[in-house]
Amino acid sequence: MKRIALGLLLALMPQLATAEEVEVELVLLADASGSIDAAEIAFQRQGYAEAITDPSVLAVIEGSAYGKIAVTYVEWAAAGTEDVVVPWMVISDAASARAFAEALLPPPRRAFGRNAIGSALLKGKELIETNAYEGWRKVIDFSGDSANNWNGPSIAEARSEVLAAGITINGLPILCRFCNGRPSGADLERIYAERIIGGPGAFVITADSEASLGDAIRRKLILEIGGWVPADAPARRVAGAD
């Protein structure tokens, strides 16, 4: 019996050691709550698709210690409706970045309802803890146009669980998404900095116009992948006229 047990253990050992090492495990949590219409969903996905394939982002990935990152894109809304639009993918070069971007644009919207930020953060934690990768750093990239939490776990409760798991939360508050007449309150950046972000090197980069959203996403990815922090952390504003 002991020999059988030992044989089974030896057979399982390769499976237990299959986690692929990457520079960072990055969960992109994008707002798909009730304030976001179909055009904005498409615009936001396009912004991430362009950013992840940008030469400056690819240069940081290729120049990192592991030369690759693991990324997943998730749209969040009401508690429990978080939708994994693009499952975990490894990006190491232009071809793999392009594959991620191409997978991101076509899927239909499947997340609906009122804001549940706490639930979204815990979904990000779950995805990091159950994937097949081992990142030197683990990061949740949270974006949204408000700080309301209408259902599910509280932001404070979820944030504490995420940080206790060794995961950093960075924030991308969007003050004027698609400039559609629904700009968020002027204190959204401060609220993100005080109540949502956390962990080693956590920071906020703010997009305040349609024109600045793509640039904010690109800069945020560069910082997250490189493990860098803006000089004026925890909050840095990205203006439209850059």
C-alpha positions as CSV (number, residue, x, y, z in Angstrom):
1,M,0.0,0.0,0.0
2,K,2.8,2.4,0.9
3,R,4.4,1.7,-2.5
4,I,1.1,2.4,-4.3
5,A,0.7,5.7,-2.3
6,L,4.2,6.7,-3.1
7,G,3.7,5.9,-6.8
8,L,0.5,8.0,-6.9
9,L,2.3,10.9,-5.2
10,L,5.2,10.8,-7.7
11,A,2.7,10.7,-10.6
12,L,1.0,13.8,-9.3
13,M,4.1,15.8,-8.6
14,P,4.5,17.1,-12.2
15,Q,0.9,18.3,-12.1
16,L,1.4,20.1,-8.9
17,A,4.4,21.9,-10.3
18,T,2.9,23.1,-13.6
19,A,2.3,26.7,-12.6
20,E,3.8,28.9,-15.3
21,E,6.0,31.7,-14.0
22,V,5.2,35.2,-15.3
23,E,6.1,38.8,-14.4
24,V,2.7,39.7,-13.2
25,E,-0.8,38.2,-13.0
26,L,-3.1,41.0,-14.1
27,V,-6.8,41.1,-13.8
28,L,-8.4,43.9,-15.8
29,L,-11.7,44.7,-14.1
30,A,-13.8,47.0,-16.4
31,D,-17.0,48.7,-15.5
32,A,-20.1,47.3,-17.2
33,S,-22.8,48.6,-14.7
34,G,-26.0,50.3,-15.6
35,S,-24.4,53.7,-16.3
36,I,-22.5,52.1,-19.2
37,D,-24.2,51.7,-22.6
38,A,-23.2,49.5,-25.5
39,A,-21.1,52.1,-27.3
40,E,-19.1,52.8,-24.1
41,I,-18.5,49.0,-23.6
42,A,-17.1,48.8,-27.1
43,F,-15.1,52.0,-26.7
44,Q,-13.6,50.8,-23.5
45,R,-12.6,47.4,-24.9
46,Q,-11.1,49.1,-27.9
47,G,-9.0,51.3,-25.5
48,Y,-7.6,48.2,-23.8
49,A,-7.0,46.4,-27.1
50,E,-5.0,49.3,-28.4
51,A,-3.1,49.7,-25.2
52,I,-2.1,46.0,-24.8
53,T,-0.7,46.0,-28.4
54,D,1.1,49.4,-28.1
55,P,4.8,49.1,-28.8
56,S,5.7,50.9,-25.5
57,V,3.6,48.3,-23.5
58,L,5.2,45.4,-25.4
59,A,8.7,46.8,-24.8
60,V,8.0,46.8,-21.0
61,I,6.7,43.2,-21.2
62,E,9.6,41.9,-23.3
63,G,12.1,43.7,-21.1
64,S,10.8,42.3,-17.8
65,A,12.5,39.6,-15.8
66,Y,10.2,36.9,-17.1
67,G,9.5,38.5,-20.5
68,K,5.8,37.6,-20.2
69,I,2.6,38.4,-18.3
70,A,-0.7,36.7,-17.7
71,V,-3.8,38.8,-18.3
72,T,-7.6,38.3,-18.1
73,Y,-10.3,40.9,-18.9
74,V,-13.4,40.9,-16.8
75,E,-16.5,43.2,-17.0
76,W,-18.2,43.8,-13.7
77,A,-21.7,45.1,-12.7
78,A,-24.1,43.6,-10.1
79,A,-22.8,41.1,-7.6
80,G,-22.3,37.7,-9.1
81,T,-22.7,38.8,-12.7
82,E,-19.0,39.4,-13.4
83,D,-18.2,38.2,-16.9
84,V,-14.8,36.9,-17.9
85,V,-14.7,38.3,-21.4
86,V,-11.1,37.0,-22.1
87,P,-9.8,34.1,-20.0
88,W,-6.2,34.1,-18.8
89,M,-3.8,34.5,-21.7
90,V,0.0,34.8,-21.7
91,I,1.3,37.9,-23.5
92,S,5.0,37.8,-24.4
93,D,5.2,39.5,-27.8
94,A,3.3,41.3,-30.5
95,A,1.5,38.2,-31.8
96,S,0.2,37.1,-28.4
97,A,-0.8,40.7,-27.6
98,R,-2.7,40.9,-30.9
99,A,-4.4,37.5,-30.1
100,F,-5.6,39.0,-26.8
101,A,-6.9,42.1,-28.5
102,E,-8.7,40.1,-31.1
103,A,-10.4,38.0,-28.5
104,L,-11.5,41.0,-26.5
105,L,-13.6,42.9,-29.1
106,P,-16.2,40.4,-30.4
107,P,-17.9,38.9,-27.3
108,P,-21.4,40.2,-26.4
109,R,-22.0,42.0,-23.2
110,R,-23.0,39.7,-20.4
111,A,-22.6,41.8,-17.2
112,F,-25.6,43.9,-16.2
113,G,-27.0,45.7,-13.1
114,R,-26.0,48.2,-10.4
115,N,-22.5,48.6,-9.1
116,A,-21.1,45.9,-6.9
117,I,-17.4,46.9,-6.5
118,G,-16.8,44.6,-3.5
119,S,-18.0,41.6,-5.5
120,A,-15.9,42.6,-8.5
121,L,-12.7,42.8,-6.3
122,L,-13.4,39.4,-4.8
123,K,-13.9,38.0,-8.3
124,G,-10.5,39.3,-9.3
125,K,-9.0,37.6,-6.2
126,E,-10.6,34.3,-7.1
127,L,-9.3,34.5,-10.7
128,I,-5.8,35.1,-9.4
129,E,-5.9,32.3,-6.8
130,T,-7.3,29.7,-9.2
131,N,-5.3,30.3,-12.4
132,A,-2.4,28.2,-13.8
133,Y,0.2,31.0,-13.3
134,E,2.6,32.2,-10.7
135,G,3.4,35.9,-11.0
136,W,6.2,37.7,-9.2
137,R,3.4,40.3,-8.6
138,K,-0.4,40.0,-8.5
139,V,-2.5,43.0,-9.5
140,I,-6.1,43.9,-9.9
141,D,-6.6,46.8,-12.3
142,F,-10.0,48.3,-11.4
143,S,-11.8,50.9,-13.5
144,G,-15.1,52.6,-13.2
145,D,-17.1,55.9,-13.3
146,S,-18.4,55.8,-9.7
147,A,-17.6,54.5,-6.3
148,N,-21.1,53.3,-5.4
149,N,-21.6,49.8,-4.1
150,W,-25.3,48.9,-4.2
151,N,-25.2,45.1,-3.6
152,G,-22.9,42.3,-2.5
153,P,-19.9,42.6,-0.1
154,S,-18.8,46.0,1.1
155,I,-15.8,47.6,-0.6
156,A,-14.0,47.7,2.7
157,E,-14.6,44.0,3.4
158,A,-13.5,42.9,-0.1
159,R,-10.5,45.2,-0.2
160,S,-9.2,43.8,3.1
161,E,-9.5,40.2,1.7
162,V,-7.7,41.1,-1.5
163,L,-4.9,42.9,0.3
164,A,-4.5,40.1,2.8
165,A,-3.9,37.7,-0.1
166,G,-0.9,39.8,-1.3
167,I,-2.7,41.3,-4.3
168,T,-2.3,45.0,-5.2
169,I,-5.3,47.0,-6.4
170,N,-4.8,49.9,-8.7
171,G,-7.5,52.3,-9.8
172,L,-8.6,54.0,-13.0
173,P,-11.5,56.4,-12.2
174,I,-13.2,57.7,-15.3
175,L,-14.6,61.2,-14.7
176,C,-16.2,61.7,-18.2
177,R,-16.7,58.4,-19.9
178,F,-17.4,59.0,-23.6
179,C,-18.3,62.6,-22.6
180,N,-22.0,61.6,-22.6
181,G,-23.1,64.2,-20.1
182,R,-22.7,61.9,-17.1
183,P,-19.4,63.1,-15.6
184,S,-18.7,61.7,-12.1
185,G,-18.2,63.8,-9.0
186,A,-15.0,65.7,-8.7
187,D,-14.0,63.7,-5.6
188,L,-14.0,60.3,-7.4
189,E,-10.2,60.3,-7.8
190,R,-9.8,60.9,-4.0
191,I,-12.4,58.2,-3.1
192,Y,-10.5,55.6,-5.3
193,A,-7.3,56.6,-3.6
194,E,-8.7,56.4,-0.1
195,R,-11.2,53.5,-0.3
196,I,-10.4,51.2,-3.3
197,I,-6.7,51.0,-4.1
198,G,-4.1,49.3,-1.8
199,G,-1.1,47.1,-1.6
200,P,2.6,47.6,-2.4
201,G,3.0,50.5,-4.9
202,A,-0.8,51.0,-5.4
203,F,-1.7,54.1,-7.4
204,V,-4.6,55.9,-9.2
205,I,-4.5,57.2,-12.8
206,T,-7.5,59.3,-13.8
207,A,-9.0,59.7,-17.2
208,D,-11.1,62.9,-17.5
209,S,-12.1,62.8,-21.2
210,E,-12.7,60.5,-24.1
211,A,-9.4,61.5,-25.6
212,S,-7.4,60.7,-22.4
213,L,-9.0,57.3,-21.7
214,G,-6.7,55.3,-24.1
215,D,-3.6,57.1,-22.9
216,A,-4.5,56.5,-19.2
217,I,-5.0,52.8,-19.9
218,R,-1.6,52.6,-21.7
219,R,0.3,54.4,-19.0
220,K,-1.4,52.3,-16.3
221,L,-0.4,49.1,-18.0
222,I,3.2,50.3,-18.4
223,L,3.4,51.1,-14.7
224,E,1.7,47.8,-13.6
225,I,3.8,45.6,-15.8
226,G,7.0,47.4,-15.0
227,G,6.3,47.4,-11.3
228,W,6.7,51.2,-11.2
229,V,4.8,53.9,-9.2
230,P,3.9,57.4,-10.5
231,A,6.1,60.1,-8.9
232,D,3.0,61.7,-7.3
233,A,1.4,58.4,-6.1
234,P,-1.2,57.5,-5.0
235,A,-3.0,59.8,-7.4
236,R,-2.0,60.9,-10.9
237,R,-4.2,62.8,-13.2
238,V,-4.2,62.2,-17.0
239,A,-5.6,65.2,-18.7
240,G,-7.2,65.3,-22.2
241,A,-4.7,67.7,-23.6
242,D,-1.5,65.8,-23.1
